[in-house]
């Protein structure tokens, strides 16, 4: 039969008030490997939470010269994170090694407001 759900339940409360405000959130469900929640703050920190564990898994810092993180997206495999900033940078992080591995700057040097994962089509035949 059909199931219906009402209401919400708070699973975890995380306080980032010391870092002014949260600018963006991204989530990646890695199946049996867990569930990763990333929060980008106005101070440039990327807080990564494995929702199976109590505390923060790790945090990454967006370099100040690249601007404030405004948008995030994770790869469907959960191995990478792309960040768009207020100064027009797109930064890609390898989450397995917690490193920024590549960055580009938009020629107009204007803020990045939207990003999305683009997956390659499956080969035919």
C-alpha positions in Angstrom: 0.0 0.0 0.0 0.9 3.6 0.1 2.7 5.2 3.0 2.4 8.8 4.2 4.6 10.8 6.4 3.9 13.9 8.4 6.1 16.2 10.4 9.9 16.5 10.6 12.5 15.2 13.0 15.7 17.0 13.9 18.6 14.6 13.3 21.4 17.0 14.2 21.9 20.6 15.0 25.1 22.3 13.8 26.0 25.8 14.9 28.1 27.9 12.5 27.2 31.3 14.0 30.9 32.0 14.8 31.5 32.0 11.0 28.7 34.6 10.2 26.4 32.6 8.0 26.1 29.5 5.9 26.3 30.4 2.2 25.6 27.0 0.6 24.8 23.4 1.3 25.4 20.2 -0.7 24.6 16.6 0.0 25.8 13.4 -1.5 24.4 9.9 -0.7 27.1 7.4 -1.2 24.9 4.4 -0.6 26.6 1.9 1.7 29.6 4.3 1.9 27.5 6.8 3.9 26.0 10.2 3.4 28.1 13.4 3.1 26.8 16.9 4.0 28.9 19.9 3.1 28.2 23.4 4.4 30.1 26.5 3.1 30.4 29.4 5.4 30.9 33.1 4.8 34.4 32.8 6.4 35.4 30.4 3.6 35.3 27.1 5.4 33.8 24.0 3.9 32.6 21.8 6.7 32.2 18.1 5.7 30.0 15.9 7.8 29.6 12.1 7.4 26.0 11.8 8.7 26.8 8.3 10.1 29.2 9.9 12.6 28.6 12.4 15.4 31.2 15.0 14.6 32.6 16.8 11.6 34.6 14.5 9.3 36.9 17.3 8.1 37.0 20.9 7.0 38.6 22.6 4.0 39.5 26.3 3.6 38.7 28.2 0.4 41.7 30.5 -0.1 40.6 34.1 0.8 41.9 35.5 -2.6 39.4 33.2 -4.4 36.5 34.8 -2.6 33.6 33.6 -0.5 32.0 30.2 -1.5 28.5 30.8 -2.9 27.5 27.5 -4.5 28.4 23.8 -4.1 27.9 20.6 -5.9 29.2 17.1 -5.2 30.0 14.4 -7.7 27.5 11.5 -7.7 30.4 9.3 -6.6 31.1 11.5 -3.6 34.8 11.8 -4.4 34.8 15.5 -5.5 33.3 18.8 -4.6 33.0 21.9 -6.9 32.7 25.3 -5.4 31.8 28.6 -7.1 32.9 31.8 -5.4 32.1 35.5 -5.1 35.3 36.4 -7.2 34.4 34.2 -10.1 36.5 31.1 -9.2 35.4 27.5 -9.7 37.5 25.3 -7.4 37.4 21.5 -7.5 38.4 19.5 -4.3 39.2 15.8 -4.2 37.4 14.8 -1.0 39.3 11.5 -0.7 42.6 13.4 -0.1 41.1 16.7 1.1 42.9 18.7 -1.5 42.0 21.4 -4.0 43.1 19.9 -7.3 42.0 22.4 -9.9 40.6 25.9 -10.2 39.5 28.3 -13.0 38.4 31.9 -13.0 35.6 33.2 -15.1 37.0 35.8 -17.6 34.5 38.4 -16.4 35.7 37.7 -12.8 32.1 37.9 -11.6 30.5 35.7 -8.9 29.5 32.2 -9.7 25.9 31.8 -8.9 25.0 28.3 -10.2 26.9 25.1 -10.8 25.7 21.5 -11.6 27.3 18.1 -12.2 27.3 17.0 -15.8 27.6 13.3 -16.3 28.8 11.8 -19.6 26.3 9.8 -21.6 26.5 6.1 -21.4 28.3 4.6 -24.4 26.1 2.8 -26.9 26.7 -0.8 -28.0 
